[in-house]
Amino acid sequence: KTNQLETKDYFSLGTKDQIYFAIRLGILDTLKVDTLPLFLDDAFLAYDDERLNHALKTLNQMQKDRQMVLFTCQKREHTALKTLKIPFNKISL
């Protein structure tokens, strides 16, 4: 928006988390090892609903190649997965 380089303090926590998530996915793609599972622990805590839906859709596309394990204490991810009709297995501890 500003057409300038900004310091990290300029960006919201959701944006920072989204960048970190993109870096992790990029590293997985670079490794070219499809058999490794992807573990995420409350990775979307700072995401707004739109970011969450995009991230879950991305994971859904990737799940054809690898297992995804998402740990969360939030109900929001469960609701979003159901709304988006993304297949998942829920295990409650």
N, CA, C and O atoms as CSV, one atom per row, in Angstrom:
chain,resi,resn,atom,element,x,y,z
A,1,LYS,N,N,0.811,-1.202,0.000
A,1,LYS,CA,C,0.000,0.000,0.000
A,1,LYS,C,C,0.849,1.258,0.000
A,1,LYS,O,O,0.477,2.255,-0.619
A,2,THR,N,N,1.972,1.226,0.678
A,2,THR,CA,C,2.779,2.440,0.827
A,2,THR,C,C,3.843,2.582,-0.264
A,2,THR,O,O,4.463,3.637,-0.396
A,3,ASN,N,N,4.052,1.511,-1.049
A,3,ASN,CA,C,5.112,1.496,-2.066
A,3,ASN,C,C,6.490,1.747,-1.459
A,3,ASN,O,O,7.381,2.266,-2.130
A,4,GLN,N,N,6.663,1.380,-0.194
A,4,GLN,CA,C,7.941,1.512,0.489
A,4,GLN,C,C,8.245,0.213,1.223
A,4,GLN,O,O,7.341,-0.561,1.538
A,5,LEU,N,N,9.505,-0.016,1.487
A,5,LEU,CA,C,9.864,-1.119,2.365
A,5,LEU,C,C,9.459,-0.729,3.778
A,5,LEU,O,O,9.714,0.393,4.215
A,6,GLU,N,N,8.843,-1.633,4.475
A,6,GLU,CA,C,8.371,-1.349,5.826
A,6,GLU,C,C,9.095,-2.236,6.829
A,6,GLU,O,O,9.557,-3.324,6.485
A,7,THR,N,N,9.192,-1.772,8.058
A,7,THR,CA,C,9.757,-2.594,9.123
A,7,THR,C,C,8.725,-3.638,9.527
A,7,THR,O,O,7.547,-3.521,9.192
A,8,LYS,N,N,9.168,-4.638,10.235
A,8,LYS,CA,C,8.250,-5.708,10.652
A,8,LYS,C,C,7.137,-5.198,11.559
A,8,LYS,O,O,6.069,-5.806,11.625
A,9,ASP,N,N,7.368,-4.114,12.244
A,9,ASP,CA,C,6.348,-3.560,13.138
A,9,ASP,C,C,5.150,-2.989,12.384
A,9,ASP,O,O,4.077,-2.816,12.961
A,10,TYR,N,N,5.328,-2.700,11.109
A,10,TYR,CA,C,4.248,-2.158,10.283
A,10,TYR,C,C,3.143,-3.196,10.066
A,10,TYR,O,O,1.970,-2.845,9.939
A,11,PHE,N,N,3.526,-4.478,10.023
A,11,PHE,CA,C,2.603,-5.543,9.648
A,11,PHE,C,C,1.894,-6.135,10.855
A,11,PHE,O,O,2.443,-6.186,11.956
A,12,SER,N,N,0.662,-6.582,10.628
A,12,SER,CA,C,-0.124,-7.213,11.690
A,12,SER,C,C,0.449,-8.588,11.997
A,12,SER,O,O,1.214,-9.143,11.208
A,13,LEU,N,N,0.077,-9.127,13.138
A,13,LEU,CA,C,0.512,-10.474,13.508
A,13,LEU,C,C,-0.002,-11.501,12.506
A,13,LEU,O,O,0.702,-12.458,12.184
A,14,GLY,N,N,-1.223,-11.311,12.010
A,14,GLY,CA,C,-1.777,-12.218,11.000
A,14,GLY,C,C,-0.946,-12.234,9.733
A,14,GLY,O,O,-0.710,-13.297,9.159
A,15,THR,N,N,-0.500,-11.067,9.291
A,15,THR,CA,C,0.342,-10.979,8.097
A,15,THR,C,C,1.692,-11.647,8.339
A,15,THR,O,O,2.192,-12.370,7.477
A,16,LYS,N,N,2.278,-11.411,9.498
A,16,LYS,CA,C,3.560,-12.051,9.829
A,16,LYS,C,C,3.416,-13.570,9.860
A,16,LYS,O,O,4.276,-14.287,9.350
A,17,ASP,N,N,2.330,-14.062,10.458
A,17,ASP,CA,C,2.095,-15.507,10.505
A,17,ASP,C,C,1.874,-16.073,9.107
A,17,ASP,O,O,2.315,-17.183,8.808
A,18,GLN,N,N,1.195,-15.317,8.253
A,18,GLN,CA,C,0.949,-15.763,6.888
A,18,GLN,C,C,2.265,-15.866,6.112
A,18,GLN,O,O,2.452,-16.802,5.336
A,19,ILE,N,N,3.163,-14.924,6.314
A,19,ILE,CA,C,4.480,-14.972,5.665
A,19,ILE,C,C,5.265,-16.182,6.166
A,19,ILE,O,O,5.895,-16.882,5.373
A,20,TYR,N,N,5.234,-16.428,7.464
A,20,TYR,CA,C,5.931,-17.578,8.040
A,20,TYR,C,C,5.373,-18.889,7.480
A,20,TYR,O,O,6.132,-19.805,7.165
A,21,PHE,N,N,4.043,-18.975,7.356
A,21,PHE,CA,C,3.397,-20.157,6.795
A,21,PHE,C,C,3.839,-20.359,5.340
A,21,PHE,O,O,4.135,-21.483,4.934
A,22,ALA,N,N,3.885,-19.284,4.562
A,22,ALA,CA,C,4.315,-19.378,3.169
A,22,ALA,C,C,5.767,-19.841,3.070
A,22,ALA,O,O,6.111,-20.625,2.185
A,23,ILE,N,N,6.611,-19.362,3.968
A,23,ILE,CA,C,8.017,-19.793,3.977
A,23,ILE,C,C,8.103,-21.284,4.279
A,23,ILE,O,O,8.863,-22.003,3.630
A,24,ARG,N,N,7.332,-21.756,5.255
A,24,ARG,CA,C,7.347,-23.189,5.589
A,24,ARG,C,C,6.904,-24.033,4.397
A,24,ARG,O,O,7.504,-25.069,4.109
A,25,LEU,N,N,5.860,-23.591,3.707
A,25,LEU,CA,C,5.391,-24.335,2.533
A,25,LEU,C,C,6.435,-24.295,1.417
A,25,LEU,O,O,6.621,-25.278,0.700
A,26,GLY,N,N,7.110,-23.164,1.273
A,26,GLY,CA,C,8.163,-23.060,0.275
A,26,GLY,C,C,9.325,-23.994,0.567
A,26,GLY,O,O,9.894,-24.590,-0.347
A,27,ILE,N,N,9.672,-24.119,1.827
A,27,ILE,CA,C,10.748,-25.034,2.219
A,27,ILE,C,C,10.351,-26.475,1.900
A,27,ILE,O,O,11.159,-27.247,1.384
A,28,LEU,N,N,9.103,-26.834,2.211
A,28,LEU,CA,C,8.631,-28.186,1.882
A,28,LEU,C,C,8.714,-28.438,0.385
A,28,LEU,O,O,9.141,-29.511,-0.040
A,29,ASP,N,N,8.313,-27.467,-0.411
A,29,ASP,CA,C,8.356,-27.603,-1.859
A,29,ASP,C,C,9.794,-27.740,-2.351
A,29,ASP,O,O,10.070,-28.511,-3.271
A,30,THR,N,N,10.701,-26.998,-1.743
A,30,THR,CA,C,12.105,-27.049,-2.127
A,30,THR,C,C,12.724,-28.409,-1.803
A,30,THR,O,O,13.548,-28.915,-2.565
A,31,LEU,N,N,12.331,-28.995,-0.682
A,31,LEU,CA,C,12.886,-30.290,-0.271
A,31,LEU,C,C,12.473,-31.425,-1.201
A,31,LEU,O,O,13.170,-32.434,-1.302
A,32,LYS,N,N,11.346,-31.260,-1.876
A,32,LYS,CA,C,10.838,-32.265,-2.828
A,32,LYS,C,C,10.657,-33.639,-2.194
A,32,LYS,O,O,10.837,-34.660,-2.857
A,33,VAL,N,N,10.304,-33.667,-0.918
A,33,VAL,CA,C,10.046,-34.924,-0.220
A,33,VAL,C,C,8.569,-34.930,0.150
A,33,VAL,O,O,8.173,-34.345,1.158
A,34,ASP,N,N,7.755,-35.593,-0.669
A,34,ASP,CA,C,6.312,-35.579,-0.472
A,34,ASP,C,C,5.836,-36.493,0.648
A,34,ASP,O,O,4.680,-36.418,1.064
A,35,THR,N,N,6.713,-37.347,1.133
A,35,THR,CA,C,6.278,-38.326,2.131
A,35,THR,C,C,6.313,-37.785,3.556
A,35,THR,O,O,5.778,-38.414,4.469
A,36,LEU,N,N,6.939,-36.623,3.756
A,36,LEU,CA,C,7.003,-36.060,5.103
A,36,LEU,C,C,5.663,-35.431,5.475
A,36,LEU,O,O,5.092,-34.677,4.687
A,37,PRO,N,N,5.158,-35.737,6.671
A,37,PRO,CA,C,3.916,-35.070,7.098
A,37,PRO,C,C,4.202,-33.614,7.475
A,37,PRO,O,O,5.336,-33.243,7.777
A,38,LEU,N,N,3.155,-32.810,7.447
A,38,LEU,CA,C,3.261,-31.416,7.857
A,38,LEU,C,C,2.510,-31.263,9.166
A,38,LEU,O,O,1.304,-31.503,9.228
A,39,PHE,N,N,3.225,-30.862,10.220
A,39,PHE,CA,C,2.623,-30.645,11.535
A,39,PHE,C,C,2.459,-29.150,11.756
A,39,PHE,O,O,3.404,-28.381,11.581
A,40,LEU,N,N,1.264,-28.743,12.140
A,40,LEU,CA,C,0.966,-27.340,12.421
A,40,LEU,C,C,0.334,-27.256,13.798
A,40,LEU,O,O,-0.634,-27.959,14.088
A,41,ASP,N,N,0.875,-26.404,14.637
A,41,ASP,CA,C,0.368,-26.245,15.999
A,41,ASP,C,C,-0.170,-24.828,16.174
A,41,ASP,O,O,0.601,-23.878,16.308
A,42,ASP,N,N,-1.482,-24.692,16.171
A,42,ASP,CA,C,-2.153,-23.389,16.261
A,42,ASP,C,C,-1.535,-22.378,15.303
A,42,ASP,O,O,-1.303,-21.222,15.659
A,43,ALA,N,N,-1.273,-22.833,14.083
A,43,ALA,CA,C,-0.611,-22.007,13.085
A,43,ALA,C,C,-1.464,-20.849,12.588
A,43,ALA,O,O,-0.942,-19.894,12.013
A,44,PHE,N,N,-2.770,-20.928,12.807
A,44,PHE,CA,C,-3.671,-19.923,12.243
A,44,PHE,C,C,-4.344,-19.080,13.319
A,44,PHE,O,O,-5.393,-18.484,13.078
A,45,LEU,N,N,-3.759,-19.030,14.472
A,45,LEU,CA,C,-4.339,-18.322,15.613
A,45,LEU,C,C,-4.578,-16.842,15.329
A,45,LEU,O,O,-5.593,-16.293,15.756
A,46,ALA,N,N,-3.667,-16.193,14.621
A,46,ALA,CA,C,-3.790,-14.751,14.366
A,46,ALA,C,C,-4.457,-14.449,13.021
A,46,ALA,O,O,-4.560,-13.288,12.625
A,47,TYR,N,N,-4.907,-15.490,12.321
A,47,TYR,CA,C,-5.534,-15.290,11.013
A,47,TYR,C,C,-6.962,-14.787,11.172
A,47,TYR,O,O,-7.674,-15.182,12.095
A,48,ASP,N,N,-7.369,-13.912,10.260
A,48,ASP,CA,C,-8.789,-13.587,10.180
A,48,ASP,C,C,-9.463,-14.709,9.384
A,48,ASP,O,O,-8.783,-15.598,8.873
A,49,ASP,N,N,-10.780,-14.673,9.277
A,49,ASP,CA,C,-11.509,-15.773,8.633
A,49,ASP,C,C,-11.118,-15.958,7.167
A,49,ASP,O,O,-11.024,-17.087,6.685
A,50,GLU,N,N,-10.894,-14.869,6.472
A,50,GLU,CA,C,-10.523,-14.970,5.054
A,50,GLU,C,C,-9.164,-15.651,4.891
A,50,GLU,O,O,-9.004,-16.528,4.042
A,51,ARG,N,N,-8.194,-15.249,5.700
A,51,ARG,CA,C,-6.868,-15.884,5.643
A,51,ARG,C,C,-6.963,-17.364,6.018
A,51,ARG,O,O,-6.329,-18.215,5.393
A,52,LEU,N,N,-7.756,-17.656,7.038
A,52,LEU,CA,C,-7.911,-19.044,7.466
A,52,LEU,C,C,-8.474,-19.898,6.329
A,52,LEU,O,O,-7.959,-20.982,6.056
A,53,ASN,N,N,-9.515,-19.421,5.676
A,53,ASN,CA,C,-10.119,-20.180,4.580
A,53,ASN,C,C,-9.122,-20.417,3.457
A,53,ASN,O,O,-9.057,-21.521,2.916
A,54,HIS,N,N,-8.348,-19.405,3.096
A,54,HIS,CA,C,-7.332,-19.572,2.041
A,54,HIS,C,C,-6.269,-20.593,2.465
A,54,HIS,O,O,-5.853,-21.427,1.661
A,55,ALA,N,N,-5.836,-20.527,3.714
A,55,ALA,CA,C,-4.814,-21.469,4.193
A,55,ALA,C,C,-5.351,-22.897,4.185
A,55,ALA,O,O,-4.647,-23.820,3.776
A,56,LEU,N,N,-6.582,-23.085,4.629
A,56,LEU,CA,C,-7.162,-24.431,4.654
A,56,LEU,C,C,-7.373,-24.977,3.246
A,56,LEU,O,O,-7.196,-26.173,3.012
A,57,LYS,N,N,-7.744,-24.123,2.319
A,57,LYS,CA,C,-7.875,-24.561,0.925
A,57,LYS,C,C,-6.516,-24.971,0.357
A,57,LYS,O,O,-6.418,-25.947,-0.387
A,58,THR,N,N,-5.480,-24.230,0.708
A,58,THR,CA,C,-4.128,-24.570,0.264
A,58,THR,C,C,-3.703,-25.915,0.832
A,58,THR,O,O,-3.164,-26.755,0.111
A,59,LEU,N,N,-3.944,-26.121,2.119
A,59,LEU,CA,C,-3.609,-27.406,2.735
A,59,LEU,C,C,-4.402,-28.545,2.105
A,59,LEU,O,O,-3.879,-29.645,1.930
A,60,ASN,N,N,-5.642,-28.288,1.770
A,60,ASN,CA,C,-6.469,-29.308,1.132
A,60,ASN,C,C,-5.866,-29.735,-0.206
A,60,ASN,O,O,-5.885,-30.920,-0.541
A,61,GLN,N,N,-5.339,-28.794,-0.963
A,61,GLN,CA,C,-4.695,-29.131,-2.229
A,61,GLN,C,C,-3.421,-29.935,-1.992
A,61,GLN,O,O,-3.084,-30.818,-2.781
A,62,MET,N,N,-2.721,-29.634,-0.917
A,62,MET,CA,C,-1.455,-30.313,-0.628
A,62,MET,C,C,-1.651,-31.700,-0.025
A,62,MET,O,O,-0.741,-32.527,-0.082
A,63,GLN,N,N,-2.824,-31.970,0.552
A,63,GLN,CA,C,-3.002,-33.222,1.269
A,63,GLN,C,C,-2.989,-34.437,0.346
A,63,GLN,O,O,-2.917,-35.569,0.825
A,64,LYS,N,N,-3.056,-34.229,-0.935
A,64,LYS,CA,C,-2.969,-35.338,-1.879
A,64,LYS,C,C,-1.569,-35.943,-1.857
A,64,LYS,O,O,-1.384,-37.121,-2.163
A,65,ASP,N,N,-0.591,-35.123,-1.491
A,65,ASP,CA,C,0.811,-35.553,-1.508
A,65,ASP,C,C,1.386,-35.877,-0.137
A,65,ASP,O,O,2.400,-36.568,-0.039
A,66,ARG,N,N,0.749,-35.387,0.921
A,66,ARG,CA,C,1.324,-35.596,2.246
A,66,ARG,C,C,0.230,-35.540,3.309
A,66,ARG,O,O,-0.850,-34.993,3.087
A,67,GLN,N,N,0.533,-36.108,4.448
A,67,GLN,CA,C,-0.383,-36.053,5.582
A,67,GLN,C,C,-0.254,-34.705,6.279
A,67,GLN,O,O,0.847,-34.180,6.447
A,68,MET,N,N,-1.388,-34.157,6.680
A,68,MET,CA,C,-1.418,-32.890,7.412
A,68,MET,C,C,-1.930,-33.164,8.818
A,68,MET,O,O,-2.930,-33.860,8.994
A,69,VAL,N,N,-1.249,-32.622,9.815
A,69,VAL,CA,C,-1.679,-32.757,11.198
A,69,VAL,C,C,-1.774,-31.348,11.779
A,69,VAL,O,O,-0.778,-30.632,11.877
A,70,LEU,N,N,-2.977,-30.970,12.157
A,70,LEU,CA,C,-3.220,-29.629,12.681
A,70,LEU,C,C,-3.671,-29.747,14.132
A,70,LEU,O,O,-4.737,-30.286,14.427
A,71,PHE,N,N,-2.840,-29.234,15.025
A,71,PHE,CA,C,-3.200,-29.168,16.435
A,71,PHE,C,C,-3.790,-27.793,16.704
A,71,PHE,O,O,-3.225,-26.780,16.291
A,72,THR,N,N,-4.915,-27.754,17.388
A,72,THR,CA,C,-5.497,-26.462,17.727
A,72,THR,C,C,-6.436,-26.607,18.917
A,72,THR,O,O,-7.038,-27.659,19.132
A,73,CYS,N,N,-6.547,-25.546,19.672
A,73,CYS,CA,C,-7.516,-25.511,20.765
A,73,CYS,C,C,-8.737,-24.680,20.354
A,73,CYS,O,O,-9.646,-24.460,21.155
A,74,GLN,N,N,-8.746,-24.226,19.107
A,74,GLN,CA,C,-9.828,-23.398,18.592
A,74,GLN,C,C,-10.898,-24.248,17.907
A,74,GLN,O,O,-10.577,-25.287,17.330
A,75,LYS,N,N,-12.133,-23.834,17.958
A,75,LYS,CA,C,-13.220,-24.516,17.241
A,75,LYS,C,C,-13.379,-23.948,15.835
A,75,LYS,O,O,-14.037,-24.549,14.985
A,76,ARG,N,N,-12.790,-22.823,15.603
A,76,ARG,CA,C,-12.940,-22.115,14.337
A,76,ARG,C,C,-12.435,-22.920,13.140
A,76,ARG,O,O,-13.072,-22.912,12.087
A,77,GLU,N,N,-11.305,-23.612,13.281
A,77,GLU,CA,C,-10.768,-24.416,12.194
A,77,GLU,C,C,-11.730,-25.544,11.834
A,77,GLU,O,O,-11.962,-25.821,10.657
A,78,HIS,N,N,-12.283,-26.188,12.848
A,78,HIS,CA,C,-13.253,-27.268,12.633
A,78,HIS,C,C,-14.463,-26.743,11.855
A,78,HIS,O,O,-14.911,-27.369,10.894
A,79,THR,N,N,-14.977,-25.611,12.270
A,79,THR,CA,C,-16.127,-25.007,11.604
A,79,THR,C,C,-15.790,-24.642,10.161
A,79,THR,O,O,-16.586,-24.884,9.254
A,80,ALA,N,N,-14.618,-24.064,9.950
A,80,ALA,CA,C,-14.212,-23.672,8.599
A,80,ALA,C,C,-14.040,-24.888,7.696
A,80,ALA,O,O,-14.458,-24.859,6.538
A,81,LEU,N,N,-13.437,-25.946,8.205
A,81,LEU,CA,C,-13.270,-27.166,7.405
A,81,LEU,C,C,-14.623,-27.736,6.987
A,81,LEU,O,O,-14.800,-28.162,5.845
A,82,LYS,N,N,-15.567,-27.741,7.912
A,82,LYS,CA,C,-16.911,-28.231,7.586
A,82,LYS,C,C,-17.589,-27.329,6.557
A,82,LYS,O,O,-18.196,-27.821,5.606
A,83,THR,N,N,-17.492,-26.026,6.739
A,83,THR,CA,C,-18.114,-25.071,5.823
A,83,THR,C,C,-17.521,-25.184,4.420
A,83,THR,O,O,-18.246,-25.111,3.427
A,84,LEU,N,N,-16.209,-25.361,4.343
A,84,LEU,CA,C,-15.520,-25.478,3.059
A,84,LEU,C,C,-15.641,-26.879,2.455
A,84,LEU,O,O,-15.197,-27.126,1.334
A,85,LYS,N,N,-16.252,-27.793,3.224
A,85,LYS,CA,C,-16.420,-29.192,2.783
A,85,LYS,C,C,-15.078,-29.862,2.476
A,85,LYS,O,O,-14.937,-30.593,1.496
A,86,ILE,N,N,-14.105,-29.590,3.338
A,86,ILE,CA,C,-12.789,-30.210,3.235
A,86,ILE,C,C,-12.789,-31.434,4.137
A,86,ILE,O,O,-13.061,-31.310,5.332
A,87,PRO,N,N,-12.493,-32.610,3.601
A,87,PRO,CA,C,-12.499,-33.813,4.425
A,87,PRO,C,C,-11.384,-33.778,5.475
A,87,PRO,O,O,-10.268,-33.336,5.203
A,88,PHE,N,N,-11.714,-34.256,6.684
A,88,PHE,CA,C,-10.733,-34.285,7.770
A,88,PHE,C,C,-11.162,-35.324,8.797
A,88,PHE,O,O,-12.317,-35.750,8.838
A,89,ASN,N,N,-10.214,-35.712,9.611
A,89,ASN,CA,C,-10.472,-36.583,10.754
A,89,ASN,C,C,-10.180,-35.786,12.005
A,89,ASN,O,O,-9.097,-35.218,12.148
A,90,LYS,N,N,-11.131,-35.740,12.901
A,90,LYS,CA,C,-10.957,-34.981,14.139
A,90,LYS,C,C,-10.693,-35.953,15.280
A,90,LYS,O,O,-11.405,-36.942,15.455
A,91,ILE,N,N,-9.666,-35.654,16.043
A,91,ILE,CA,C,-9.345,-36.433,17.234
A,91,ILE,C,C,-9.319,-35.457,18.399
A,91,ILE,O,O,-8.514,-34.525,18.405
A,92,SER,N,N,-10.170,-35.653,19.368
A,92,SER,CA,C,-10.211,-34.784,20.540
A,92,SER,C,C,-9.453,-35.419,21.682
A,92,SER,O,O,-9.617,-36.607,21.957
A,93,LEU,N,N,-8.639,-34.648,22.339
A,93,LEU,CA,C,-7.866,-35.161,23.480
A,93,LEU,C,C,-8.409,-34.577,24.762
A,93,LEU,O,O,-7.901,-34.878,25.842
